[in-house]
Amino acid sequence: MDVNLLLNRLRKVKATGRDKWLACCPAHDDKNPSLSVRVAENGTILIRCWGGCGAADVIGAVGLSFSDLFPQALPPQQHSRPRIRQPFTADDALRCLASEAGVIAIAAADIVEGRKLSTVDSERIDLAMGRITDAVGYVYG
């Protein structure tokens, strides 16, 4: 919301700085301005009645709601990157690394002893390498 929508509904509005104002509180019989209005860096409108009125009373008195104090959310396609919760913790990734490293160590020992890996063993090594790569990706993502 544009802060002017709120300011235009208040009496005795006086600028006190960049994006800061004082005005008479509409929620009580205010003779001298006791309502502070400020626009935060993120666009949220902050209000405080120094006479003790609650924010809900103040915005209700001018026909607004709490949602009017917050900037419009960007449409989904304008967000830089969707937030994706990682399905695993770093501890989970380390456990996976330890387990898959064990599989590779067993295969390496067999190779050192001159044993040829079976197709099943080779496929399992490929799976282990894929899991290790995925685990590193989850941690450093």
Number of C-alpha atoms within 10 A of each C-alpha: 14 15 19 9 12 17 17 10 14 18 16 14 17 14 14 12 9 8 14 16 19 24 21 20 29 21 20 15 9 14 11 12 20 19 23 20 22 20 18 12 8 8 16 18 21 15 20 17 22 12 14 12 16 14 16 12 17 20 20 14 16 17 10 16 15 11 10 16 19 18 14 12 8 8 7 9 8 9 10 7 8 9 7 6 6 10 7 11 11 14 10 13 19 15 12 18 20 11 15 19 17 13 17 18 13 12 19 15 11 13 12 10 9 9 11 12 14 9 9 9 14 14 12 16 21 13 14 20 17 13 18 20 12 16 21 16 11 16 15 8 8
